[in-house]
Amino acid sequence: DGMVVSEKVKNNNLDVKESKLETEEKGAEEEPTKESDSNILDVSSDYPRGFIINFLFPYMLALTEVFLMCLFSGEKKPCPLCSEDKYKACYSHKLHRHLLNFHWKVSVEFEGYRMCICYLPCHPVKPNLVGDQTFSKTGAHYHCIICSATIARRTDMISHINRHVNKGETESRFITVPAPKNSQQVLKESATDVRVLPNYSTPQKTDSYFNPKMKLNRQLIFSSLAVLAKERTPIDCLDAFGATGIMGLQWAKHLRSSVRVTINDCNENSVAMIQENCHLNKMKVKLNTKEDDNDEAMGDGEDSTDTIEVTKMDANVIMHLRSFDFIHLDPFGTTVNYLDSAFRNVRNLGIVSLTSTDTSSLYAKAQHVALRHYGSHIVRTEYYKELAARIVIAAVARAAARCNKGIEVLLAVALEHFVLVVVRVLRGPTSADDSVRKIRYLIHCQWCEERIFQKEGNMLEENPYQQLPCDCHGSMPGKTAVVLGPLWSGALFNAGFLRRMYFESAQYGLDEAQSLLKTLVCEAECTTSKHYSMYASCEEAKQEECGVYIKTPNTSPESLVYSLGKRKSDEVTRNVNKRQKAENSAEHPAFYYNIHRHSIKGMNMPKLNRFLNYLSEAGYRVSRTHFDPMGVRTNAPLAQFKTVLLKYSTPTYGGGQVEDAEVLEEDQSGAAATVFTKDCPPHCTAD
């Protein structure tokens, strides 16, 4: 009986809704049409005839029904969307063909409705030179179903509708459109499901921002956290800008009891979305030291011991209040506003990773913004991506030094959309001083793009051009070099840590990160590609790591007090500094050369891998770089780089160009001879 009553109530509600729609249709038909003088029509009672016909006629009666009416009527009828002088009344078959070709095919579809093109005089009347109002030729236009705006072009109409969608305005004010019950969609990445809003790809206009292009970034961060989880357990990790919570959910779902995950966001809607995604992945949510047990979200008969803490506060506040072993910063734009808070309470030998998405300033497109945020002078160079990574690391080192902490760079990646930097924190003023000393200025030649870091010290040199290996200042007029920076002059990679990241990525099936980590390991060692076995032991990588490896501590109280004591931590930090000083000579060379940038006209260059072998045979350290697919990282000076490139290049054409190439070869050999006369550092053979 209850079911029968509920069905009757539903039927009554449907009858009421249908009667309301019928009364609205009748009222719209009885209301006289008026022409408006404004381009944007905000008054619902004054929208023009084209708007009424374009929406009430095709949509409430359905355009297919209009076609049927035209086919089965024997009278001549005018087009409802064209003026009489443009299209005269005709019989049904011609009107059907006209509606199909001139209106339906160029319509814009949105939420099940079609906005057909209109040829009625709906545009405002333009006065002539005398002042009299004359009706000019009416052009084709569309009427927006949401705001009743009059748009002339179809592409502009599509963009106009997309702006409404990004703002969340998807309901019409003129026609009752039932909203979909579930407008959210579920995305899956690395066995983790997240529910997002339709406008999830626009960070300024959504509370659930999710960028699928950052998948590689999330995999690299997960691999670094997995390496830290093998060193000590459990570790407290923070995702300071959760958005959808995808990153923290991946940490908790795969690493489980090894980590205690905290996902933070300052937006209330984002926090609600994070909680919903936690229940979607069968995770318990901890709010204000209370567990939110949702039996429906956990599922019947399922038990989950994984708990994620979700907080709603400013990122600076939570990093000031609590201590963490692993912190990841991924704000919208620059990260410099959160560096002081991140290094304030991060634990000794912890890891801080930050993703900077302000590539316009870091890649020298907005140089004044880079000066404002990072305090560095930059120009567009062939090595601009590595320049961006060193600018960010310099800002990180200064922020850590203000908290009496030093850093060890474990990873620095600069790709198209972001710059990722992962550093290990070393406590103590000695480590802070050592890190600050690695921040120097760079001398860059604007003619040949040769570069070199300034010498240590603050003594002013009489002729700073002498530090450059090139002689462009003597052969070219004017000032040929600029000073860039300050920049980080130390290493950008830790080979041992990268190997362990590779093993962890292979263990968890992170395919996109594996190929990049192979390149990074070779780049860190400045060697050519090697073959790695994903089933190999990590002990060799642990021994070769330039940083420090901490064994998993015993869980007894006495061992915890001893291992976490200040004296023990200071001793470990001193050992790290000694190891770093001993291995400074093995650091990879700074910056790289683009082989196409220094190609020779009229000559065919050798293949990149062959050119690497030629440089290695000449006694230089060489490797490829992830910053540039055609870049070569080497300790060879630019003159010798060009000499080897010219030696193994073949002429493209015969005749005079070959003679020009021979003359150029003689000039290059002479320049190389002058370089060899100077004091050059000893070259290391390839590993």
N, C-alpha and C positions, 0 to 999 in steps of 0.2 A: 504493500500500500504506500509505503514511504517513497519507493521508487516511482510509482505512478504519479504521486503528488508532485515530486520534483520535476518529472518530465512535463507535467502540465504547467508548472511555474515557468520552466524554460520556454515552453511554447508561447505562453502569454508575453514573456519578455521579448521574444522575437517578433511577435505581432505588434507590440508597442514600438519597437525600433523601426519596423517596416512602415508603420503608419506615420512615424515622425519623418522618415525619409520621403514618403509620398507627399506629405504636407509641405516639406521644404522644396520638393520639385515643383509643386503647384505654385507655391509662392514665388519661386524663381521664374516660372513661366509667365505669371501674371504681372510681375514687376516690369515696368518699362525700361528699355535699354537707354543708357545715357553715354555720351562720349565725354571722356575725362580729358583735362588739359595737362595732366602731369604724367611724366614718364614712369614713375614708381607709384602704383595705385595702392594706397593704404586704406582708403575708406571702402568697406565691403559693399556698401550700397551703391557705389558709383563706378564699379568696374565696367568696362565697355562691352559692346556687343560681341566683339571677338573673344573676350574672356569667357562670357557666358556660353557662347556656342562652343568654344574650344574645350570647356570642361563639363558643363551641365549636359550639353547635347551629346558629345561623343562618349563620355564616361558613364553617366547615369543610364543612358539608353543603350550604351555599347556601340562602338563604331561598326561592328559587324551587322548589328540590327539596322543601322543607317543604310548600309549597302543593300540589305534585303528590302528595305522600304523603297529604295530607288529602283531596284530591279522589278518589283511587282506592281509599281504604280505606272499607269499609262499616261500621266500628265507630265508636262515639262516642269522641271524644278530647278531653282538656282542653287549654286554651291553655297553651303552654309558658312564657309570660311573664306569666300572671295566676294569682292564687291561686284555689282551688276555690270559695271563698265569693263571690268577685267574678264569676267566669265559670265556669259549670258545663260539664261535658263535653257536646258536641253533635256533630252529624254534619259531614261534610266541607265542604259548601257554606257552612254558617253559620260554621264555623271559618275558612274561607278569607276570607270577608267581614270577620270580626272581625280577623284578622291584618292584612289590607290597610288597614282604616280606622283601627284603634286603635294599630297599632304601626309599620307601614311608612310611612305618610304623614307621621308626626311624627318620623321617625328623623333622625339626624345623620350625614352622609356624610363620611368622612375616609380618604384614601389607598385608595380602592376598597372600603372597608368601611362598613357602616351600623350605627350604634349605635341599636338600637330602644329604645323606651320600655318600662320594666319596672314591673309592678305587684306584684311579689313582696315579701314582708316582709324587705327587705334593710337597712332603716334600723336603727340601734341602738334597743334597748328602753328606754323612758323610765320611771323609777319614779314612782309616784303619791305622794300626800301621806303615806300611811301607811308607805310604804317598800316595798310589794309591787310587783313588776314586772308591769305589765299591757301587753298589746299594743294600742297605739293604732291608729287607722285608718291604713293604709298609703297613702301618696301615690305618684303617678307619679314616676319618677326615671330617670336614665341612669347607665351605668357607663362610665368613661373607659377606652378601650382601651390607653392608654399607662401610666397610673399607677393604674388601678382605683379612682379616686375616685368617690364616689356624688354625683351632681349632680341637684338637684330640677327645675330649670327648663331649657327647651331653649336659651334665650338665654344662660344662664350656662354651659351645656355648650359652646356655640359659642365663647364667650369663653375658656373653659378650654382648648379645643383650640388656639385661636389663640395662647395663651400658650406652649403646648408648641412650636408651630411657630416662634415668634419665638426661643425658646431653642435651637432646633435639635433638639428631642426629637421625632422623627417615627417611631421604631421601637417596636413593642409588645414588652413583656417576656413576654407570654403566648402570642402567636401569631407564628410565623416569617413576617414580611412581607418579601419581597425588595425592597431599596431600589432606587430607579431609578438607572440607570447614570449619567445626567447630570442632576442636579437643578438645575444652573445654567441661567440664561436669558440670552440676548443681547439687549441694548437698543441702539438706534441713534439717534444725535442728531448732526445737522450732518455727515453722511457719516462718522461715527466710530462704531465698534462697541465696546461694552464688555460683558464677561461679569460678571454679578452673581449673588449668592446669592438664594434665595427670600425671605429676610427683609431685603432691601436697603433697605427704607424705614424701618427702625428703627435709628437711629444708636447707641443704647446696647447693642444686642444683635447687631450684625452687624459684620463686618470689611470689607464692601464697600458702604458707605453711598452711595446714589445717590438724589437727590431730583429727580424730573422737573419739579417746580414751580420749580426754580432755573434753568431753561433761559434765561430772560430775563437773569438775573444773569450767566451764562456768556457770553452774547452781548455784553453790555456790556463785560465784561472783555476779551474777544477784540478788540472794536473799538478799545479804548484801547491794547492791545498792538500792533495793526496800525498805528495812528498813530505810535507810538513806533518801530516798525520802519522806517517811512519816513524818520525823522529821522536815524537812524544804524544801521549794520548791520555785523556781526552783534551782537545783544544777548544777554546772559545773563539768562534769566528763570527764576524759581523758583515752583513750586506747592508751598507748604510743607506742605499737608495734602492729599495726593493722593487717598486713599480708593480709588476705582476708576481714577484717572488720566485721567478723561474730559477734564478741562480742558487738561492738558498735552498730551494726544494731539491735541486740536483745534488747539492752537498749532503743534505740529510738522507736522501733516498739511497745514495750509493755508498757513502762512508759510514752511515748509521751511528753506532755507539762511539766511533772515534772522534766525533765532532759534536759540539753543542752549538747549534745554529741560532742566530738572532737576526731577524729580518726587520729592518726599520724603514719607515717612510713617514714624511710629515703630512701627507695628504690623507684625509679621512676616508675618501672613496678608495684610494689605493690600498689602505689597510684592510678595508672590508673585502676587497678583491683578493688580497693575499690570504686572508682567512678562508675564503671560499675555495681557493686553489689548494690550500693545505688539506681541507676536507676532501677535495676531489682526488688527491693523491693518498688518502687514508693516513694522514698525519694528524697528530694531536696538536692543538694550539694552546700555548701558554700566554695568558694575558694578565698582567698585573699580579704576577706570582700565583695565579689561579689557572688551572687547566680547564679549557673549554672542551668538555666531553660531549661530542655530538654523535649520538648513537646512529642517527640516520645517515650521517656522512661516513661513519666508519664502516657501516654495512653490517648485516646480520651474520653472526657467527664469526666475525673477523676480529682479530686482536692486533693492535699495533703499539709497539713500545717507543716509536719515534715521536719526539716532541720538538716542536719548533716554537720559539718565543717570537712573538710579533709585537713590536712597539710602535708607538706613534709619537714622535718627537723630532726635533731638529737634529740633523746628523752631528753637528758640533756639540750639542748638549749630551747626547748619549755617549760620545767618545770622551767627553770630559768626566762623565759620571762613572764609567765602568772601564775595566781593563780587558783587553782582548789579545789573543795570540795571532789572529789573522784578521785583517781589515781590508775590505775592498771598497773603493770609492769609484762610483760611476755616475757623476752628476751630469746634468745637461749643460755641456760647455766645459769650462775650465775647472780644475780641481784645486787651484791655489787657495781658495777660500776655506778649505777643510784640512790643509796639511798640518797646521799647528795643532789642531785638536787630535788628529790621527796619531801624531808622535808624542802627544802629551802623556797618555797612559798605556801605550802599547808595550807589551812585555818584552823583556830582553830576549834576543834571538828570535823574535817574532817576525812576521812578514806583513808588509803593507803593499798592496797592489792598487794601482789607480789607472783608470781609463779616461783619457782626455779626448773629447770629441770636438774641441775647438780647432779643427784643422785649418780653418781659414787664417788664423793668426799664427799657428805653428808652422804652416807651410808657406809663410812669407807672402800671403795674399793681403793680409791686413797687418802691416808691420807696426803700426802705431798701437794696435791692440796687444801685440806681443811685448812691446816695450812697457805697456801699462800693467799687464798681468804678470810677466815674468822678469821684467827689468833687463831684457836682452835686446841688443841691436842685431837684426838679421836682414839678409837679402836673399833673393831667389838664386840658388846654386844648383849644380847637378847632384849634390848630396843633401838636398833639403830635408829629406825624411830622417836621415840620421842626425842632422842638425836639430830637428824638432825633438827627437828623443833626448839628445844631450841638454837641450834647454829645460825640458821637464825634469830631468834628473838633477840638474843644478838647483832648481827650485826646491826639490825634495831634500837635497843635501843641506841647503840653508835652513829649511824648516826643522829638520832633525837636529842640526847643530844648535839651534836656539833652545832645544830641550836637552842639551848635553848628550846627544846621541849621534852616532855615526851610522853610515849605511854601507851595505855591500850590494851592488847591483847584480841581481840574478838573471834578469831577463829584460830586454827592451825591444819592443816590436812596434814598427810604424807602418801601417797599411793605409788603404785608401780612406777608410772611414774613421779610424781611431789611432791613438798612440797609447800602447800598453806598457807600463813600467812596473816591475816587481822587484822589491828591494827587501833585504834582511836588515833588521835593526840591531845595532851593536851599542850597548850602553857604555857610557863613560865619556869624559871630556877628551881623552886621548884619541878615541875613535872619531869623535866629532872634529877634532883638529885635523886628523888625517884626511877626512872626507872633504873638508873645506879647502885644503891645499890642492885638491884635484880640480877645483873650479878655476879656469883660466880663460883668457881671451884668445881668439883665433885670428890670425892674419890670413886674409884671403886675397889672392891676385885676381883682379877683374878681367885680365886679358887671357891668361892660360888656365885659370881656375886652380892653380896650385895653392896649397894651404899648409899651414903649420901652426901649432900652438905656441904662444909666447913662452919665453923662459920664465922659470920661477923667480920670484922677487919683485920688488917694486922700484927698482932703479931704472931711471929713464935712459934709454939708449940714444946715441947720437943719430944713428941711421938704422931704424927698425927694418928697413927693406932687406938688410943683409941676412936676416933670419930666413927669408924665403929661398928655396933652392933655385928658383928661376931668376933670370936676368932681365925681366920685362921692364923694370924700373929704369935700367940704363938704355934700353933700346926703344922704349915707347915714351912719348911726351906726357907730361903732367903726372898726376898722382895715380898710380896704377893699383894700389891695394887699399883695402878697407879692414877695419877691426870689427870683428863680430863677437858677440857674447855679452856677458860671461857664459861659458859652457862647461859641461862636465868633460874632463879630459881623460878619465879613467876607462876601465873596461866596461862594456855594455852587456857582457854575458858571463855566465859561470858554467863552464863545460860540464863539470860533474853534476851540478843541479839539473842541467838540461837533459843529461842522459837519464837521470832518474825520472824526470818528467816524461821522457819518451817511453820508458818502461811502464809507467803508470797509465799513460794514454793507450798503450797497446793492451794493457790488462782490462781496461774498461771499454775498449772498442771505440776510441775517439779517432776516427779515420782522418778527419780534416786536420787535426793537430799533429798527427804523426809525421806527415810529409813536411810540414813547416819545422817541426822540432829537429828532423834530420838535417835540414839546411842550417838551422841555428847552431847545432853542435859542430858542424864543419866550419861555420863562420867563426865560432868561438875559438876553435883551435887553429883557424886559418889554414885549413887543409882542403884537399879535394874530397869528393864524396866517398863514403865508406859503406860497408854492408853491416847492418845491425840485425841481431837476432832478438826478436821480442821475447824469447824464452830464456835469454841469458840472465845471469844473476846480477843483482844490483850492487854487489859488494865492491866490484872494481870501480863503479861510478862513485860510490861513497868515498873510497880512498882517494880518488882523483879530484874530488870537489875542492875548489879553492876556498870555500867557506868552511863551515863547521858542521859536523854531523853529531847529533846527540842521540845516544841510544835510548830506547824506551825505558823510562825510569821505573823502579820498583814501586809498587803501590803502598808499601809500608810507610807509616808516619815518619820513622826516623830517616829513611832514605829520601822522602820528599823534602824534609827540612834541610837535609844535606845538599841535595841536588839543586834546590831552588835558593840556596843561600847566596848572599851577596859576594862573599869571598870566592866561592866556587864559580860564580858567574863572571867575576872579574878575571879569574885565572883563565877561563875558557876564552874570554874576549882577547886577552893578551896573546894567547896562542894563535888565535885567528889573525891578529895583526902581524905577528911574526911570519906566519905562513904567507900572508898576502905580500909582504915586503920581499920574501924570497922568490915569489913567482911573478913579480912585476915585469921581469924581462920576457916572460912567456905570454904577455897580453897580446891580443890581436891588434893589428895596426888600426889606427884611426882613419875613418872615412874610406871612400872607394872612388874609382874612376869608371865612367861609362864608356864602353868601348865604341859606341856609335858617336859619342860626343867628340872623340878624338880621332875619328876616322880620317883617311887621307883621300882627297879628291882624285878620281881616276884609278883607284885601287880597290880590289876586292879583299875584304878582311877575312882572316881565317875564322873558323868556327870557334865559339867561345870556349868550349872545353879544350880544344887543341891549343888555343892561346894561353890557357891556364897552365898547360903542360910546358909550353915554351918558356913562360916566365919562371916556372919552377925549376926547369933545367938551367936557367940563367942564375939560380941561386937565391931566389926571392921566395918569400912566403906568399901564397896566393890562395884565394877561395872565392866562391860566389857569395852573394849577399841577398838577403830577403828584401832589403830596402829597394833594390832595383833589379829586375830580371836580367838586364844586360850590364850589370855592374860587376866590377872586379875589385875585391879587397886585397891589397898588397902593400908591402913596405917598400916597394920600388918607387923612386922618384918619378915625376911625370916625364922628364926627358928620357929616361931609360924605358919607361912604359911605351912611349911613342917610338923609340928606336926598335924595340922588339916587335911592335905592331907593324912597323914599316918593313922590317926584315922578312916577315912571313906573309906579307900581303902580295897579291898578284895583280898585275895591271889589267884594267878592264878593256882598254882599246890600245891599238898600236899607234906608232907615229910620234907626234909631238908630245902627247901626254906622257908617254914613257920617259922621254927626255926630261920633262918637268919633274917626274917622279924621281929620276936619278939625281937631279940637282937637289931636290928636297931631301933625298937620302943623305947626300954629302953634308947638307946643312945640319941634319939631325945628328949625324955621326960627329960633326964638329962640336955641336952643343953637348953631346954626351961625353966627349973627351974633356971638355971644360968642367963638367960635373964630376967626373972621376978624379980630377986633380984636387978637388976639395976633400975635406975630411968627411968620410962617409961611415956610418955605423956598420959593423959587421953584419952580413946577411946570413940568415938562418936557412938551412935547407928545409924542404917540405917534410912534414911528418909522414 
